[in-house]
Amino acid sequence: MQSSLIGKIEKAKRYAQETDRVTFRELAVKFRGENSDYDVNFKDGKWRCTCSFFSKWGLCCHTMAMEQILVNMLPPEARTAPLDASGITAED
């Protein structure tokens, strides 16, 4: 293998460990939920999901899961999910 390619492979491995190098500006995924598949996307600094809960609340378990998966790679405006549900009551 060429030494220049070996250098690129090593650099790629290092970059893969440094997730703060990556910031998503747009993202579209199919999220396989328990009852159905949903389209989840992030565009123009906002999350969107096709589930009915998102249409009412502006967030859902699918968008919150994506935030947690990508936590180090999202711009600050994309980090909207409460990370801890303690203190939230049934009336909330």
C-alpha angles and dihedrals in degrees: 000000000000115000091231090058091047089054091052092049091052091048091050091052091051092047091050089060092049099067092166087076089072125071120180116224095172133013135169124186140164107235115204104216128186093264105023146348118271134196110234121185142169117209136149090009094302137104122226132186132180094223119111094239091061092053089058102037106025091235136055143177090274096056092041090052090051090050090054093046092050099031096133094042102052128092114246094257090060093058100087104130121105104242094206125043094194111122094028112120131202089259092059 
